[in-house]
Amino acid sequence: MDFAGAKASGEVEAESKQAVADQLKQRGMIVLEIADKHSSREIKLGRAKGVKAAELTVMTRQMSTMVGSGMTILRALYVLEAETESKALQAILVKVRKDVEAGLPLSDAFERHPKVFDPLFVAMTRAGETGGVLDAALLRVADQLEKADSLRRQVKSAMAYPLVVMGFAFTVLIALVAFIVPVFVSVFKELGGELPGITKVTVVLSNLVTGYWWLCIAVGAGAVFAFRHWKRTKRGRAQWDTFRLRIPFKIGDIVQKIALARWSRTLSALVSAGVPILQALEITGKTAGNHVVERAMTDVIANVKAGGTIAAPLKNTPVFPGMVCSMIGVGEETGALDTMLSKIADFYEDQVEAAVKQLTSILEPVMIILVGGIVGFIVISMYMPLFKVYDQIK
């Protein structure tokens, strides 16, 4: 009950009963009884993989509009909970609403669900709460999510064509090796004689696919599992991110431009939202998506703590071009760092769009040559023994 004697009941999510009692006492309540909740009829979310970036963006914009119109956070969460079509996001909003009802700030409630609300989302929400401009902070978050999703979809759509062609080439190869080559092998046995080396390679490949297909699947699955496990390790991630920046056919350049666009857009959003610069740099490093950029942020943070600038350590990192360092230096000198970072992000997002189109035009002839080479290799390997027999008859 409260100090006026009015009784109240509700649910609080906490690690222990003592933690629940502490929360209620902070809200001016006198605790009469605390009992565990043994079961729940609410939606079970599991891993929350169903929350899409577009759904999260719409939810953030809606919440910004409602908070800006004077609606309380709790009521806005109730409305979002009822209006959201995504079951996964609805389940998350139920938990966030309950945490807010228990007395937690909105940013802390978001922070309990890191798979949906990343550190950038939480930090900008917290900055908006602190500065009393939560609606503007949520609007910036929505813009950031939109830009990041647009960049992601742009790259995915560009990579769709090469992946389809590679899949088609692999399917053709398996079909030829599994169904066409065995027919020729039976003919070669009847003719007798020594097979050419290129034909022997194709026959061995055919026997492997038809007789040991289970081994091929096991090796392929094992290789994928080993690669993913290696990439999750600290050393593996560092090596993989460094390798991605050096991939030929302009792919490494695109990876670099994407990392720079994401880094500058994130840091611009955090600085403009009023997040302290050291915290903004730390969050930017974690959300950059590249270990090389993250390592560079460690040097930048150390330099800023010592009273230095952001631009100085970036000059020693190859991933940051001189233009970026110069623009950041000017932004620090003029006090318009967020504006400069936003311009850098706009520039590199345009560069990514142009580079992706150029990459697509380069990959088209490469894919055609690759498919033609695969089919040609098998056809030639199958007809060479026939030509050899024809020469002997002649």
C-alpha positions in Angstrom: 0.0 0.0 0.0 1.0 3.6 -0.3 1.4 6.1 2.6 -2.2 7.1 2.2 -3.3 3.6 2.9 -4.5 2.7 -0.6 -3.8 -0.9 -1.6 -2.2 -1.8 -5.0 -1.1 -5.0 -6.6 1.0 -5.8 -9.8 3.9 -7.6 -11.3 7.6 -6.7 -11.2 10.4 -8.5 -13.0 13.5 -8.8 -10.9 16.2 -11.2 -9.9 15.0 -11.7 -6.3 12.2 -10.8 -3.9 14.6 -8.3 -2.2 15.1 -6.6 -5.5 11.3 -6.3 -5.9 11.0 -4.8 -2.4 13.7 -2.3 -3.1 12.0 -1.2 -6.3 8.7 -0.7 -4.5 10.2 1.2 -1.6 11.8 3.6 -4.0 8.3 4.3 -5.4 7.0 5.1 -1.9 5.1 1.8 -1.4 4.9 -0.3 1.7 5.4 -4.0 0.8 2.8 -6.4 2.3 3.4 -9.6 0.3 5.6 -10.7 -2.5 4.9 -14.0 -4.3 6.5 -15.7 -7.3 4.6 -15.9 -10.6 4.6 -19.6 -11.4 3.1 -19.6 -14.9 2.4 -17.1 -17.7 -0.1 -17.1 -20.5 1.8 -14.5 -22.4 3.4 -14.9 -25.8 6.7 -16.9 -25.6 9.2 -15.1 -27.8 12.2 -17.5 -27.8 15.1 -15.8 -29.5 13.1 -12.8 -30.9 14.4 -13.4 -34.3 11.1 -12.3 -35.9 11.6 -8.6 -35.2 12.5 -7.0 -38.5 14.2 -3.6 -38.9 11.3 -2.1 -40.8 8.9 -3.1 -37.9 11.2 -1.7 -35.3 11.5 1.6 -37.3 7.7 2.0 -37.6 7.3 1.3 -33.9 10.0 3.9 -33.0 8.3 6.5 -35.2 4.9 5.9 -33.7 6.3 6.1 -30.2 8.1 9.4 -31.0 4.8 10.8 -32.4 2.8 9.8 -29.3 5.3 11.0 -26.8 5.7 14.3 -28.7 1.9 14.8 -28.6 2.0 14.7 -24.8 1.0 11.0 -24.2 2.7 9.3 -21.3 5.3 6.6 -22.1 3.2 3.9 -20.4 0.1 4.7 -22.4 2.1 4.9 -25.6 3.5 1.4 -24.8 -0.1 0.1 -24.3 -1.2 1.5 -27.7 1.9 0.1 -29.5 1.3 -3.3 -27.8 -2.2 -3.4 -29.1 -1.5 -2.0 -32.6 1.7 -3.9 -33.4 1.1 -6.8 -35.9 4.4 -8.5 -35.2 3.9 -11.2 -32.5 7.6 -11.1 -31.7 7.7 -7.3 -31.3 4.4 -7.4 -29.3 5.9 -9.8 -26.8 8.9 -7.6 -26.3 6.7 -4.5 -25.8 4.7 -6.4 -23.2 7.9 -7.0 -21.2 9.1 -3.4 -21.8 5.7 -2.0 -20.6 5.8 -4.2 -17.4 9.4 -2.9 -16.6 8.2 0.7 -17.0 5.2 -0.1 -14.8 7.7 -1.4 -12.2 9.5 1.9 -12.2 12.3 1.4 -14.6 13.2 4.1 -17.1 12.3 3.4 -20.7 16.0 3.1 -21.7 16.7 0.5 -19.0 13.6 -1.5 -20.1 15.0 -1.4 -23.7 18.4 -2.4 -22.5 17.0 -5.7 -21.1 16.4 -6.9 -24.7 19.8 -6.4 -26.5 18.8 -8.6 -29.4 16.1 -6.1 -30.4 17.4 -2.8 -29.0 21.1 -2.4 -29.7 23.4 -0.1 -27.6 22.8 2.8 -30.1 19.1 2.5 -29.6 19.4 2.4 -25.8 22.0 5.2 -25.6 20.0 7.7 -27.7 16.8 6.8 -25.7 18.6 7.5 -22.5 20.0 10.8 -23.8 16.5 11.8 -24.8 15.2 11.0 -21.3 18.0 12.9 -19.7 17.5 16.0 -21.9 13.7 15.9 -21.8 13.6 15.5 -25.6 12.6 11.8 -25.9 10.4 12.3 -28.9 13.3 13.9 -30.9 15.7 11.2 -29.8 13.3 8.5 -30.9 12.9 10.2 -34.2 16.7 10.2 -34.7 16.7 6.5 -33.8 14.1 5.8 -36.4 16.0 7.8 -39.1 19.2 5.9 -38.2 17.4 2.5 -38.4 15.9 3.5 -41.8 19.3 4.5 -43.2 21.0 1.3 -42.0 18.2 -0.9 -43.3 18.3 0.9 -46.7 22.0 0.3 -46.9 21.6 -3.3 -46.0 18.9 -3.9 -48.5 20.9 -2.2 -51.2 23.9 -4.5 -50.8 21.6 -7.6 -50.5 19.8 -6.8 -53.8 23.2 -6.3 -55.5 24.5 -9.7 -54.3 21.3 -11.5 -55.3 22.3 -11.9 -59.0 25.8 -13.4 -58.3 24.3 -15.8 -55.8 21.6 -16.9 -58.2 24.1 -17.5 -60.9 26.5 -19.4 -58.6 23.6 -21.5 -57.4 22.6 -22.3 -61.0 26.2 -23.2 -61.9 26.5 -25.5 -58.9 23.2 -27.2 -59.8 24.3 -27.7 -63.4 27.6 -29.1 -62.3 25.9 -31.6 -59.9 23.3 -32.6 -62.6 26.0 -33.2 -65.2 28.3 -35.1 -62.8 25.5 -37.2 -61.3 23.4 -38.1 -64.4 25.3 -37.5 -67.6 28.8 -38.6 -66.8 27.8 -42.1 -65.6 26.3 -42.7 -69.0 29.5 -41.9 -70.7 31.5 -43.9 -68.2 29.6 -47.1 -69.2 30.4 -46.3 -72.9 34.1 -45.8 -72.1 34.3 -49.2 -70.3 33.0 -50.9 -73.5 35.5 -49.1 -75.7 38.4 -49.9 -73.3 41.7 -48.1 -73.5 43.4 -45.4 -71.4 41.3 -42.4 -70.5 42.7 -38.9 -70.8 43.7 -37.1 -67.6 40.9 -34.6 -67.7 38.3 -37.4 -68.2 39.8 -39.3 -65.2 39.2 -36.2 -63.0 35.6 -35.9 -64.1 35.0 -39.6 -63.5 36.5 -39.5 -60.0 34.3 -36.5 -59.3 31.2 -38.4 -60.6 32.0 -41.4 -58.5 32.4 -39.2 -55.4 29.0 -37.5 -55.9 27.0 -40.6 -56.8 28.7 -43.0 -54.4 29.7 -40.8 -51.4 27.1 -38.0 -51.6 26.6 -38.3 -47.8 30.3 -37.7 -47.3 30.1 -34.5 -49.5 27.2 -33.2 -47.5 28.9 -34.0 -44.2 32.2 -32.3 -45.3 30.2 -29.2 -46.6 28.2 -28.9 -43.4 31.4 -29.4 -41.3 33.2 -26.7 -43.2 30.3 -24.2 -42.8 30.1 -25.0 -39.0 33.9 -24.6 -38.6 33.9 -21.3 -40.5 31.1 -19.9 -38.4 32.8 -21.0 -35.2 36.1 -19.5 -36.3 34.4 -16.3 -37.3 32.8 -16.0 -33.8 36.2 -16.1 -32.0 38.0 -12.9 -31.3 41.0 -13.8 -33.5 38.9 -15.2 -36.3 36.6 -12.1 -36.4 39.7 -9.8 -36.6 41.2 -11.9 -39.4 38.0 -12.2 -41.3 37.2 -8.4 -41.1 40.8 -7.6 -42.3 40.5 -10.1 -45.1 37.1 -8.6 -46.2 38.8 -5.2 -46.7 41.3 -6.8 -49.1 38.9 -8.8 -51.4 39.5 -8.0 -55.1 36.9 -7.0 -57.7 36.1 -3.8 -55.7 34.4 -5.9 -53.0 36.9 -4.8 -50.4 36.3 -1.1 -51.3 32.6 -1.6 -50.9 33.1 -3.2 -47.4 35.3 -0.2 -46.4 32.7 2.3 -47.7 29.9 0.5 -45.8 31.9 0.5 -42.6 32.7 4.2 -42.9 29.0 5.1 -43.7 27.7 3.1 -40.8 30.4 4.5 -38.4 29.9 8.1 -39.3 26.1 7.9 -39.4 26.0 6.2 -35.9 28.5 8.7 -34.3 26.6 11.6 -35.9 23.3 10.4 -34.4 24.8 9.9 -31.0 26.6 13.2 -30.9 23.5 15.1 -32.1 21.4 13.3 -29.4 23.6 14.6 -26.7 25.3 11.4 -25.7 28.7 12.0 -24.0 31.5 11.8 -26.6 33.4 8.9 -24.9 30.3 6.8 -24.6 29.4 7.7 -28.2 32.8 6.5 -29.4 32.5 3.3 -27.4 29.0 2.5 -28.8 30.1 3.4 -32.3 33.0 1.0 -32.2 30.7 -1.8 -31.0 28.1 -1.2 -33.7 30.5 -0.5 -36.6 30.4 -4.1 -37.7 34.1 -4.3 -38.5 36.9 -5.2 -36.1 39.4 -2.9 -37.8 37.1 0.1 -37.1 36.4 -1.1 -33.5 40.2 -1.3 -32.9 40.6 2.2 -34.2 37.9 3.4 -31.8 40.0 2.1 -28.9 42.9 4.3 -29.9 40.5 7.3 -30.4 39.0 6.8 -26.9 42.5 6.7 -25.3 43.5 9.8 -27.2 40.3 11.7 -26.2 40.7 10.7 -22.6 44.2 12.2 -22.7 42.8 15.5 -24.0 43.5 14.9 -27.7 41.2 14.9 -30.8 39.2 12.3 -32.6 40.9 13.0 -36.0 44.5 12.5 -34.9 44.5 8.7 -34.2 42.3 8.0 -37.3 45.1 9.2 -39.5 47.1 6.2 -38.5 44.4 3.8 -39.5 44.3 2.8 -43.2 40.6 2.2 -43.2 39.9 5.9 -42.7 40.9 8.0 -45.8 42.5 11.4 -45.4 39.3 13.2 -46.5 37.4 11.7 -43.5 40.1 12.7 -41.0 40.2 16.2 -42.4 36.5 16.7 -42.3 36.3 15.3 -38.7 39.1 17.7 -37.7 37.2 20.7 -39.2 34.1 19.5 -37.4 35.9 19.4 -34.1 37.4 22.8 -34.6 34.1 24.5 -35.6 31.9 22.6 -33.1 29.8 21.1 -35.9 31.1 17.5 -35.6 27.6 15.9 -36.0 27.0 17.9 -39.2 30.3 16.9 -40.7 29.8 13.2 -39.8 26.3 13.3 -41.4 27.8 14.7 -44.6 30.5 11.9 -44.5 27.7 9.3 -44.1 25.7 10.8 -47.0 28.8 10.8 -49.2 29.8 7.2 -48.5 26.2 5.9 -48.9 26.2 7.5 -52.4 29.6 5.9 -53.0 28.3 2.5 -51.9 25.4 2.8 -54.3 27.7 3.6 -57.2 30.2 1.0 -56.3 27.6 -1.7 -56.0 26.3 -0.9 -59.5 29.8 -1.0 -60.8 30.5 -4.4 -59.1 27.3 -5.8 -60.7 28.5 -4.9 -64.1 31.9 -6.4 -63.4 30.5 -9.7 -62.0 28.1 -10.3 -64.9 30.8 -11.3 -67.5 32.8 -13.1 -64.7 29.7 -15.3 -63.9 29.1 -16.1 -67.5 32.7 -17.2 -68.0 32.5 -19.2 -64.8 29.3 -21.1 -65.8 30.7 -21.6 -69.4 34.0 -22.9 -68.0 32.3 -25.5 -65.7 30.0 -26.8 -68.5 32.8 -26.7 -71.0 35.2 -28.6 -68.8 32.8 -31.5 -68.4 31.7 -31.6 -72.0 35.3 -31.6 -73.3 36.3 -34.3 -70.7 33.5 -36.5 -71.9 34.1 -36.1 -75.6 37.9 -36.4 -75.6 37.9 -40.2 -75.3 35.4 -40.4 -78.2 37.7 -38.3 -80.4 40.6 -40.5 -79.4 38.6 -43.6 -80.5 37.7 -41.9 -83.7 41.3 -41.1 -84.5 42.3 -44.8 -83.9 39.5 -46.0 -86.2 40.6 -43.5 -88.9 
